[in-house]
Amino acid sequence: TIRHHYQQSRLKWPNKLDRLNAAQALGHLMHQSGNRHVTLTQLRECWKDENNGSEFHIHRYIVPRDVDLSDRVRLKEYEAKIKINLVQPYASRASFIARMKGLPADDCEVSLFLNTGLWRTTTPQTTSSEAQPLTETYSLLTTLLRNTAARVIRQTDLPRLFQRMRNVPGQWSIKRGCFDTSSSMATLFRTAYQQEYEHWSEAPPLPSVPLVRIRHAGRELPIRLSASRYSDPLPEQDRSAPVGPSDGQEVPGRFDIYREIRLALAPTVNATTIDALFESRLVVQLVTFKSDGTKLWEGPVDFETNWNLEMLGPDQSASAYLGGAWRRFSPLEFLQSKSQSLLAAQAALSGRPAVSPFNWEFTPLADAGSEFENYYLSWTPVDLAHVKHWLTHLEDGQDPPVNDLPTLPAAPAASLKRRDHLFPRPILAHHVEAAIYDGRLAAALHDEVKRVNIAFDRYEDEWLERMHRQTDEVIAAFHDDTPSPEPDHDPIPGGS
Protein backbone atom coordinates (compact mmCIF):
# COMPACT_ATOMS: atom_id res chain seq x y z
CA THR A 1 0.00 0.00 0.00
CA ILE A 2 1.01 3.66 -0.32
CA ARG A 3 1.13 3.99 3.47
CA HIS A 4 3.49 1.04 3.76
CA HIS A 5 5.77 2.52 1.07
CA TYR A 6 6.11 5.97 2.58
CA GLN A 7 6.51 4.60 6.11
CA GLN A 8 9.17 2.04 5.14
CA SER A 9 11.10 4.02 2.53
CA ARG A 10 11.81 7.57 1.41
CA LEU A 11 8.92 7.56 -1.06
CA LYS A 12 8.78 10.70 -3.23
CA TRP A 13 6.07 12.32 -5.33
CA PRO A 14 6.41 11.13 -8.96
CA ASN A 15 6.52 14.69 -10.34
CA LYS A 16 6.08 18.37 -9.46
CA LEU A 17 2.39 18.47 -10.32
CA ASP A 18 1.62 15.51 -8.06
CA ARG A 19 3.44 17.27 -5.24
CA LEU A 20 1.39 20.45 -5.74
CA ASN A 21 -1.89 18.52 -6.03
CA ALA A 22 -1.15 16.85 -2.70
CA ALA A 23 -0.27 20.22 -1.20
CA GLN A 24 -3.58 21.64 -2.41
CA ALA A 25 -5.46 18.70 -0.87
CA LEU A 26 -3.66 19.46 2.40
CA GLY A 27 -4.65 23.12 2.03
CA HIS A 28 -8.29 22.07 1.64
CA LEU A 29 -8.00 19.93 4.76
CA MET A 30 -6.63 22.88 6.74
CA HIS A 31 -9.82 24.86 5.97
CA GLN A 32 -12.24 21.96 6.38
CA SER A 33 -14.54 22.07 9.41
CA GLY A 34 -14.49 19.09 11.74
CA ASN A 35 -16.16 17.87 14.91
CA ARG A 36 -13.72 19.96 16.93
CA HIS A 37 -12.62 23.54 16.32
CA VAL A 38 -8.87 24.04 16.51
CA THR A 39 -6.79 27.12 15.74
CA LEU A 40 -3.52 27.24 13.82
CA THR A 41 -1.76 28.10 17.09
CA GLN A 42 -3.17 24.99 18.74
CA LEU A 43 -2.08 22.86 15.79
CA ARG A 44 1.44 24.26 16.00
CA GLU A 45 1.71 23.70 19.75
CA CYS A 46 0.32 20.14 19.72
CA TRP A 47 2.51 19.18 16.77
CA LYS A 48 5.56 20.49 18.60
CA ASP A 49 4.64 18.54 21.75
CA GLU A 50 4.13 15.31 19.81
CA ASN A 51 7.21 15.61 17.60
CA ASN A 52 10.02 16.40 20.04
CA GLY A 53 9.93 20.13 19.49
CA SER A 54 9.84 19.94 15.67
CA GLU A 55 8.05 22.90 14.04
CA PHE A 56 4.74 22.43 12.18
CA HIS A 57 5.79 24.68 9.23
CA ILE A 58 2.49 23.99 7.43
CA HIS A 59 3.17 26.84 4.97
CA ARG A 60 5.85 24.66 3.38
CA TYR A 61 3.32 21.96 2.53
CA ILE A 62 0.09 23.62 1.41
CA VAL A 63 -1.28 25.29 -1.70
CA PRO A 64 -4.45 27.36 -1.05
CA ARG A 65 -7.59 25.61 -2.30
CA ASP A 66 -8.59 28.52 -4.58
CA VAL A 67 -5.31 28.48 -6.56
CA ASP A 68 -5.79 27.35 -10.16
CA LEU A 69 -2.89 24.98 -10.85
CA SER A 70 -3.85 24.78 -14.53
CA ASP A 71 -2.61 28.41 -14.78
CA ARG A 72 1.03 28.12 -15.79
CA VAL A 73 2.00 31.31 -13.92
CA ARG A 74 0.50 30.12 -10.63
CA LEU A 75 1.95 26.65 -11.21
CA LYS A 76 5.48 28.06 -11.51
CA GLU A 77 4.90 30.29 -8.48
CA TYR A 78 4.01 27.37 -6.23
CA GLU A 79 6.66 25.07 -7.70
CA ALA A 80 9.14 27.55 -6.22
CA LYS A 81 7.34 27.64 -2.85
CA ILE A 82 6.52 23.96 -2.27
CA LYS A 83 9.82 22.15 -2.64
CA ILE A 84 9.70 19.18 -0.22
CA ASN A 85 9.39 16.07 -2.36
CA LEU A 86 9.09 13.34 0.30
CA VAL A 87 5.57 11.96 0.75
CA GLN A 88 5.83 11.24 4.49
CA PRO A 89 5.77 14.86 5.81
CA TYR A 90 2.54 15.59 3.89
CA ALA A 91 0.84 12.36 4.99
CA SER A 92 1.80 12.74 8.65
CA ARG A 93 0.40 16.28 8.71
CA ALA A 94 -2.82 15.15 7.04
CA SER A 95 -3.32 12.43 9.67
CA PHE A 96 -2.47 14.86 12.48
CA ILE A 97 -4.89 17.55 11.26
CA ALA A 98 -7.66 14.96 10.82
CA ARG A 99 -7.16 13.68 14.37
CA MET A 100 -7.10 17.20 15.86
CA LYS A 101 -10.30 18.20 14.01
CA GLY A 102 -12.12 14.94 14.67
CA LEU A 103 -12.28 13.97 10.98
CA PRO A 104 -11.92 10.42 9.56
CA ALA A 105 -8.14 9.98 9.40
CA ASP A 106 -8.13 7.40 6.58
CA ASP A 107 -10.43 9.51 4.38
CA CYS A 108 -8.25 12.58 4.90
CA GLU A 109 -5.11 10.66 4.06
CA VAL A 110 -6.73 9.20 0.94
CA SER A 111 -7.72 12.70 -0.23
CA LEU A 112 -4.03 13.59 -0.27
CA PHE A 113 -3.27 10.96 -2.93
CA LEU A 114 -6.44 10.97 -5.04
CA ASN A 115 -5.11 13.43 -7.61
CA THR A 116 -1.62 11.97 -7.89
CA GLY A 117 0.09 9.19 -9.79
CA LEU A 118 0.54 7.21 -6.57
CA TRP A 119 -3.20 6.47 -6.32
CA ARG A 120 -3.89 3.14 -8.04
CA THR A 121 -1.82 4.16 -11.02
CA THR A 122 -1.81 1.71 -13.90
CA THR A 123 1.18 3.30 -15.61
CA PRO A 124 3.54 0.44 -16.57
CA GLN A 125 6.82 0.29 -14.71
CA THR A 126 9.39 1.36 -17.25
CA THR A 127 12.69 3.12 -17.49
CA SER A 128 11.77 4.73 -20.79
CA SER A 129 12.24 8.49 -20.92
CA GLU A 130 8.86 8.67 -22.71
CA ALA A 131 6.90 7.52 -19.62
CA GLN A 132 7.26 10.76 -17.68
CA PRO A 133 5.70 13.14 -20.29
CA LEU A 134 2.77 10.74 -20.73
CA THR A 135 2.16 10.63 -16.98
CA GLU A 136 2.32 14.44 -16.90
CA THR A 137 -0.45 14.73 -19.50
CA TYR A 138 -2.75 12.48 -17.46
CA SER A 139 -1.99 14.52 -14.36
CA LEU A 140 -2.62 17.83 -16.10
CA LEU A 141 -5.99 16.71 -17.48
CA THR A 142 -6.91 15.43 -14.01
CA THR A 143 -6.10 18.86 -12.58
CA LEU A 144 -8.16 20.60 -15.26
CA LEU A 145 -11.20 18.39 -14.59
CA ARG A 146 -11.07 18.73 -10.81
CA ASN A 147 -10.51 22.49 -10.92
CA THR A 148 -13.42 22.90 -13.33
CA ALA A 149 -15.60 20.93 -10.90
CA ALA A 150 -14.29 22.80 -7.83
CA ARG A 151 -15.18 26.16 -9.37
CA VAL A 152 -18.74 25.05 -10.15
CA ILE A 153 -19.13 23.57 -6.64
CA ARG A 154 -18.02 26.89 -5.08
CA GLN A 155 -20.15 29.09 -7.31
CA THR A 156 -23.35 27.04 -6.86
CA ASP A 157 -22.93 26.36 -3.12
CA LEU A 158 -23.52 22.69 -3.88
CA PRO A 159 -22.52 21.47 -0.37
CA ARG A 160 -25.49 23.39 1.09
CA LEU A 161 -27.89 21.79 -1.41
CA PHE A 162 -26.59 18.31 -0.56
CA GLN A 163 -26.98 19.03 3.16
CA ARG A 164 -30.62 20.04 2.64
CA MET A 165 -31.23 16.82 0.69
CA ARG A 166 -29.99 14.75 3.63
CA ASN A 167 -32.81 16.16 5.77
CA VAL A 168 -35.77 15.45 3.48
CA PRO A 169 -37.17 11.97 2.66
CA GLY A 170 -37.86 11.15 -0.96
CA GLN A 171 -36.50 9.60 -4.17
CA TRP A 172 -34.92 11.13 -7.27
CA SER A 173 -36.14 9.92 -10.67
CA ILE A 174 -33.45 10.04 -13.35
CA LYS A 175 -36.11 9.44 -15.99
CA ARG A 176 -38.39 12.36 -15.05
CA GLY A 177 -35.78 14.64 -13.46
CA CYS A 178 -37.82 15.21 -10.30
CA PHE A 179 -38.30 13.95 -6.74
CA ASP A 180 -41.20 11.90 -5.39
CA THR A 181 -42.32 10.30 -2.12
CA SER A 182 -41.61 6.69 -3.09
CA SER A 183 -38.89 6.30 -0.44
CA SER A 184 -38.64 6.99 3.29
CA MET A 185 -34.85 7.39 2.93
CA ALA A 186 -33.25 10.82 2.55
CA THR A 187 -33.22 12.15 -1.00
CA LEU A 188 -29.41 11.94 -0.77
CA PHE A 189 -28.85 9.08 1.65
CA ARG A 190 -25.28 7.86 1.08
CA THR A 191 -22.45 9.54 2.98
CA ALA A 192 -20.05 9.10 0.06
CA TYR A 193 -20.21 7.74 -3.51
CA GLN A 194 -16.62 7.06 -4.56
CA GLN A 195 -16.23 3.38 -5.56
CA GLU A 196 -19.97 2.84 -4.87
CA TYR A 197 -22.90 1.80 -7.09
CA GLU A 198 -26.70 2.14 -7.18
CA HIS A 199 -29.50 0.48 -9.16
CA TRP A 200 -30.79 2.86 -11.82
CA SER A 201 -34.20 3.09 -10.12
CA GLU A 202 -32.51 4.40 -6.96
CA ALA A 203 -30.01 6.72 -8.66
CA PRO A 204 -29.03 9.70 -6.47
CA PRO A 205 -29.58 13.34 -7.51
CA LEU A 206 -25.95 14.01 -8.43
CA PRO A 207 -25.43 16.65 -11.15
CA SER A 208 -23.53 15.05 -14.03
CA VAL A 209 -22.54 15.77 -17.63
CA PRO A 210 -21.70 13.15 -20.31
CA LEU A 211 -18.10 13.05 -21.53
CA VAL A 212 -17.40 9.93 -23.61
CA ARG A 213 -18.86 6.54 -24.54
CA ILE A 214 -16.83 3.36 -24.59
CA ARG A 215 -18.17 0.42 -26.57
CA HIS A 216 -18.65 -2.56 -24.27
CA ALA A 217 -20.36 -5.20 -26.42
CA GLY A 218 -22.61 -5.81 -29.41
CA ARG A 219 -25.34 -8.36 -30.10
CA GLU A 220 -26.52 -9.08 -33.63
CA LEU A 221 -29.96 -10.60 -34.19
CA PRO A 222 -32.97 -10.18 -36.48
CA ILE A 223 -35.74 -7.79 -35.41
CA ARG A 224 -39.20 -6.98 -36.71
CA LEU A 225 -39.52 -3.23 -37.23
CA SER A 226 -42.93 -1.57 -37.25
CA ALA A 227 -43.89 0.72 -40.10
CA SER A 228 -45.67 3.07 -37.68
CA ARG A 229 -43.91 6.26 -36.55
CA TYR A 230 -44.40 8.18 -33.28
CA SER A 231 -43.27 11.58 -32.05
CA ASP A 232 -42.65 10.24 -28.51
CA PRO A 233 -41.68 6.88 -27.01
CA LEU A 234 -44.72 4.68 -26.46
CA PRO A 235 -45.97 4.18 -22.89
CA GLU A 236 -44.84 0.88 -21.39
CA GLN A 237 -48.35 -0.62 -21.44
CA ASP A 238 -48.56 -0.01 -25.21
CA ARG A 239 -45.36 -1.93 -25.86
CA SER A 240 -46.28 -5.22 -24.20
CA ALA A 241 -47.43 -6.92 -27.41
CA PRO A 242 -44.85 -7.92 -30.05
CA VAL A 243 -44.74 -6.34 -33.50
CA GLY A 244 -46.67 -8.69 -35.78
CA PRO A 245 -45.84 -9.63 -39.38
CA SER A 246 -48.73 -7.50 -40.66
CA ASP A 247 -47.37 -4.38 -38.90
CA GLY A 248 -43.68 -4.58 -39.77
CA GLN A 249 -40.84 -6.16 -41.68
CA GLU A 250 -37.91 -8.31 -40.60
CA VAL A 251 -34.51 -6.58 -40.81
CA PRO A 252 -31.02 -7.40 -39.48
CA GLY A 253 -30.27 -5.51 -36.26
CA ARG A 254 -27.48 -4.99 -33.76
CA PHE A 255 -27.64 -3.75 -30.18
CA ASP A 256 -24.52 -1.74 -29.32
CA ILE A 257 -23.94 -1.54 -25.55
CA TYR A 258 -21.90 1.45 -24.40
CA ARG A 259 -20.47 2.56 -21.10
CA GLU A 260 -21.12 6.29 -20.87
CA ILE A 261 -18.59 8.09 -18.67
CA ARG A 262 -19.87 11.30 -17.14
CA LEU A 263 -18.37 13.98 -14.89
CA ALA A 264 -20.42 14.07 -11.69
CA LEU A 265 -20.30 16.35 -8.65
CA ALA A 266 -20.74 14.34 -5.47
CA PRO A 267 -19.70 13.61 -1.88
CA THR A 268 -16.60 11.51 -2.53
CA VAL A 269 -14.93 9.99 0.55
CA ASN A 270 -17.21 11.59 3.16
CA ALA A 271 -20.28 13.80 3.38
CA THR A 272 -18.35 17.08 3.41
CA THR A 273 -15.76 16.35 0.70
CA ILE A 274 -17.59 17.41 -2.47
CA ASP A 275 -15.54 16.82 -5.59
CA ALA A 276 -15.61 15.40 -9.10
CA LEU A 277 -16.26 11.71 -9.77
CA PHE A 278 -16.48 9.71 -12.99
CA GLU A 279 -19.99 8.31 -13.26
CA SER A 280 -20.61 5.19 -15.37
CA ARG A 281 -23.99 4.62 -17.03
CA LEU A 282 -25.42 2.15 -19.52
CA VAL A 283 -26.37 3.47 -22.99
CA VAL A 284 -27.87 1.17 -25.64
CA GLN A 285 -28.08 2.00 -29.36
CA LEU A 286 -30.01 -0.03 -31.95
CA VAL A 287 -28.50 -0.27 -35.44
CA THR A 288 -30.63 -1.60 -38.31
CA PHE A 289 -29.31 -2.77 -41.67
CA LYS A 290 -30.55 -3.13 -45.23
CA SER A 291 -30.56 -6.51 -46.93
CA ASP A 292 -27.20 -5.73 -48.58
CA GLY A 293 -25.59 -5.18 -45.16
CA THR A 294 -25.35 -1.38 -45.33
CA LYS A 295 -26.59 0.64 -42.37
CA LEU A 296 -30.24 1.72 -42.48
CA TRP A 297 -30.79 3.59 -39.22
CA GLU A 298 -29.14 3.99 -35.83
CA GLY A 299 -30.50 5.49 -32.62
CA PRO A 300 -31.14 5.10 -28.88
CA VAL A 301 -33.69 2.70 -27.43
CA ASP A 302 -36.36 3.99 -25.04
CA PHE A 303 -35.55 4.61 -21.37
CA GLU A 304 -37.08 1.43 -19.90
CA THR A 305 -35.51 -0.79 -22.56
CA ASN A 306 -32.11 0.84 -22.04
CA TRP A 307 -32.03 -0.27 -18.40
CA ASN A 308 -33.79 -3.62 -18.91
CA LEU A 309 -32.32 -4.80 -22.20
CA GLU A 310 -31.52 -8.27 -20.89
CA MET A 311 -35.26 -8.92 -20.36
CA LEU A 312 -36.26 -8.02 -23.93
CA GLY A 313 -37.56 -10.96 -25.99
CA PRO A 314 -39.76 -11.93 -28.97
CA ASP A 315 -42.91 -11.87 -26.84
CA GLN A 316 -42.85 -8.07 -26.39
CA SER A 317 -41.85 -4.87 -28.13
CA ALA A 318 -39.76 -1.80 -27.41
CA SER A 319 -39.12 1.46 -29.22
CA ALA A 320 -36.06 3.15 -30.68
CA TYR A 321 -35.46 6.56 -32.25
CA LEU A 322 -34.74 5.66 -35.87
CA GLY A 323 -34.93 7.81 -38.98
CA GLY A 324 -36.20 10.89 -37.14
CA ALA A 325 -39.06 9.17 -35.30
CA TRP A 326 -39.78 6.62 -32.57
CA ARG A 327 -40.56 3.17 -33.96
CA ARG A 328 -41.66 -0.08 -32.30
CA PHE A 329 -39.61 -3.20 -32.80
CA SER A 330 -39.42 -6.74 -31.47
CA PRO A 331 -36.31 -8.92 -31.38
CA LEU A 332 -36.95 -12.29 -33.00
CA GLU A 333 -34.57 -13.99 -30.55
CA PHE A 334 -33.77 -13.51 -26.87
CA LEU A 335 -30.69 -11.35 -26.40
CA GLN A 336 -29.41 -13.81 -23.82
CA SER A 337 -30.60 -17.32 -23.04
CA LYS A 338 -31.41 -18.39 -19.49
CA SER A 339 -28.33 -20.63 -19.41
CA GLN A 340 -26.08 -17.75 -20.53
CA SER A 341 -27.61 -15.50 -17.86
CA LEU A 342 -26.97 -18.12 -15.19
CA LEU A 343 -23.35 -18.56 -16.28
CA ALA A 344 -22.83 -14.80 -16.16
CA ALA A 345 -24.24 -14.58 -12.64
CA GLN A 346 -22.05 -17.44 -11.45
CA ALA A 347 -18.96 -15.81 -12.97
CA ALA A 348 -19.72 -12.48 -11.32
CA LEU A 349 -20.23 -14.07 -7.91
CA SER A 350 -16.98 -16.05 -8.16
CA GLY A 351 -14.92 -13.07 -9.33
CA ARG A 352 -14.21 -14.49 -12.80
CA PRO A 353 -14.33 -12.25 -15.90
CA ALA A 354 -17.74 -11.56 -17.42
CA VAL A 355 -19.19 -13.92 -19.99
CA SER A 356 -22.12 -11.62 -20.71
CA PRO A 357 -22.51 -8.24 -22.42
CA PHE A 358 -24.85 -7.32 -19.55
CA ASN A 359 -22.11 -7.34 -16.86
CA TRP A 360 -19.06 -5.17 -16.29
CA GLU A 361 -16.58 -4.11 -13.63
CA PHE A 362 -17.82 -1.27 -11.41
CA THR A 363 -14.33 -0.46 -10.09
CA PRO A 364 -12.00 -1.76 -12.81
CA LEU A 365 -8.80 -0.48 -11.16
CA ALA A 366 -9.55 -1.70 -7.65
CA ASP A 367 -7.46 -4.50 -6.17
CA ALA A 368 -10.61 -6.60 -5.69
CA GLY A 369 -12.96 -6.48 -8.66
CA SER A 370 -16.71 -5.95 -8.31
CA GLU A 371 -18.52 -7.13 -11.44
CA PHE A 372 -22.30 -6.99 -11.62
CA GLU A 373 -25.12 -6.20 -14.01
CA ASN A 374 -24.64 -3.00 -15.95
CA TYR A 375 -28.05 -1.60 -15.05
CA TYR A 376 -26.31 -0.14 -12.00
CA LEU A 377 -24.69 3.30 -11.99
CA SER A 378 -21.21 3.41 -10.43
CA TRP A 379 -18.64 6.04 -9.49
CA THR A 380 -14.83 6.09 -9.60
CA PRO A 381 -12.41 8.86 -8.59
CA VAL A 382 -11.16 11.54 -10.96
CA ASP A 383 -7.48 10.74 -10.60
CA LEU A 384 -4.57 10.08 -12.92
CA ALA A 385 -5.22 6.36 -13.19
CA HIS A 386 -8.93 6.70 -14.02
CA VAL A 387 -8.36 9.59 -16.43
CA LYS A 388 -6.02 7.25 -18.30
CA HIS A 389 -8.46 4.33 -18.05
CA TRP A 390 -11.64 6.11 -19.15
CA LEU A 391 -10.57 8.98 -21.43
CA THR A 392 -7.67 7.71 -23.53
CA HIS A 393 -9.66 5.32 -25.73
CA LEU A 394 -9.73 6.07 -29.46
CA GLU A 395 -12.74 7.42 -31.33
CA ASP A 396 -14.83 4.59 -32.80
CA GLY A 397 -16.62 6.52 -35.52
CA GLN A 398 -19.14 8.14 -33.16
CA ASP A 399 -18.99 11.74 -31.98
CA PRO A 400 -18.39 11.68 -28.20
CA PRO A 401 -21.35 13.10 -26.24
CA VAL A 402 -19.20 15.88 -24.75
CA ASN A 403 -19.28 17.44 -28.24
CA ASP A 404 -23.07 17.75 -27.93
CA LEU A 405 -22.81 20.14 -24.96
CA PRO A 406 -24.43 23.46 -25.87
CA THR A 407 -22.15 26.00 -27.52
CA LEU A 408 -21.76 29.17 -25.46
CA PRO A 409 -22.60 32.63 -26.88
CA ALA A 410 -19.71 33.84 -29.01
CA ALA A 411 -17.14 35.83 -27.07
CA PRO A 412 -15.35 38.87 -28.56
CA ALA A 413 -12.53 37.69 -30.82
CA ALA A 414 -9.97 39.61 -28.75
CA SER A 415 -10.88 37.59 -25.65
CA LEU A 416 -10.52 34.18 -27.30
CA LYS A 417 -7.20 32.54 -26.57
CA ARG A 418 -5.92 29.66 -28.61
CA ARG A 419 -5.20 26.62 -26.45
CA ASP A 420 -2.81 23.82 -27.27
CA HIS A 421 -3.97 20.29 -26.47
CA LEU A 422 -2.48 17.65 -24.23
CA PHE A 423 -4.02 14.85 -26.30
CA PRO A 424 -4.31 14.64 -30.10
CA ARG A 425 -7.26 13.36 -32.02
CA PRO A 426 -8.53 10.64 -32.23
CA ILE A 427 -8.02 10.17 -28.45
CA LEU A 428 -11.33 10.90 -26.67
CA ALA A 429 -9.59 13.07 -24.06
CA HIS A 430 -8.96 15.65 -26.82
CA HIS A 431 -12.68 16.45 -26.96
CA VAL A 432 -12.96 16.67 -23.16
CA GLU A 433 -10.09 19.17 -23.14
CA ALA A 434 -11.80 21.29 -25.79
CA ALA A 435 -14.98 21.48 -23.67
CA ILE A 436 -12.91 22.63 -20.68
CA TYR A 437 -11.02 25.30 -22.62
CA ASP A 438 -14.07 26.87 -24.29
CA GLY A 439 -16.16 26.78 -21.08
CA ARG A 440 -18.84 24.35 -22.30
CA LEU A 441 -18.14 21.76 -19.60
CA ALA A 442 -18.37 24.26 -16.74
CA ALA A 443 -21.53 25.79 -18.22
CA ALA A 444 -23.16 22.36 -18.58
CA LEU A 445 -22.31 21.49 -14.96
CA HIS A 446 -23.82 24.81 -13.83
CA ASP A 447 -27.00 23.98 -15.75
CA GLU A 448 -27.17 20.51 -14.18
CA VAL A 449 -26.80 21.87 -10.66
CA LYS A 450 -29.49 24.43 -11.42
CA ARG A 451 -31.83 21.73 -12.78
CA VAL A 452 -31.45 19.55 -9.67
CA ASN A 453 -31.72 22.58 -7.38
CA ILE A 454 -34.97 23.79 -8.96
CA ALA A 455 -36.45 20.29 -8.75
CA PHE A 456 -35.49 19.97 -5.08
CA ASP A 457 -36.81 23.45 -4.20
CA ARG A 458 -40.18 22.51 -5.70
CA TYR A 459 -40.26 19.14 -3.97
CA GLU A 460 -39.16 20.57 -0.60
CA ASP A 461 -41.94 23.21 -0.73
CA GLU A 462 -44.55 20.56 -1.58
CA TRP A 463 -43.22 18.25 1.15
CA LEU A 464 -43.38 21.00 3.79
CA GLU A 465 -46.91 21.98 2.76
CA ARG A 466 -47.98 18.32 2.89
CA MET A 467 -46.40 17.84 6.33
CA HIS A 468 -48.20 20.93 7.66
CA ARG A 469 -51.53 19.55 6.44
CA GLN A 470 -50.77 16.14 7.89
CA THR A 471 -49.79 17.65 11.25
CA ASP A 472 -53.04 19.63 11.35
CA GLU A 473 -55.01 16.43 10.63
CA VAL A 474 -53.21 14.48 13.36
CA ILE A 475 -53.73 17.26 15.91
CA ALA A 476 -57.41 17.46 14.97
CA ALA A 477 -57.70 13.70 15.55
CA PHE A 478 -56.19 14.13 19.02
CA HIS A 479 -59.23 16.31 19.89
CA ASP A 480 -61.98 14.11 18.43
CA ASP A 481 -63.09 13.19 21.95
CA THR A 482 -63.56 16.81 22.99
CA PRO A 483 -67.22 17.96 23.05
CA SER A 484 -68.00 20.68 20.60
CA PRO A 485 -68.71 24.03 22.32
CA GLU A 486 -72.35 25.13 22.46
CA PRO A 487 -73.06 27.83 19.89
CA ASP A 488 -73.59 31.31 21.24
CA HIS A 489 -77.14 32.69 20.77
CA ASP A 490 -77.77 36.37 20.28
CA PRO A 491 -80.59 37.75 22.46
CA ILE A 492 -83.97 37.87 20.74
CA PRO A 493 -84.72 41.50 19.79
CA GLY A 494 -87.47 42.93 22.02
CA GLY A 495 -87.40 39.90 24.35
CA SER A 496 -87.55 40.29 28.13
Secondary structure, DSSP 8 states (H G I E B T S, - for coil): -HHHHHHHS--B-SSHHHHHHHHHHHHHHHH---SS---HHHHHHHHHHHTTT----GGGT---TT--TTSHHHHHHHHHH----BSHHHHHHHHHHHHHHT--HHHHHHHHHTTSTTSS--------TTHHHHHHHHHHHHHHHHHHHHHHHHHHTHHHHHHHHTTSB-EEETTTTEEESS-SSBSS--S--TT-EEEGGG-----EEEEEEEEEEEEEEEEEEES--BSS---GGGGSS---TTTEEEEEEEEEEEEEEEEEEEE-SSTT-EEEEEEEEEEEEEEEE-TTS-EEEEEEB-HHHHHSGGG--TTS-EEEEETTEEEEEEESS-SS-HHHHHHHHHHHHHT----STTEEESSTTSSS--EEETTEEEEEE-SHHHHHHHH--B--SS--GGGGS-------GGG------SS-TTBTHHHHHHHHHTSHHHHHHHHHHHHHHHHHHHHHHHHHHHHHHHHHHHHHHHTTTS----------TT--
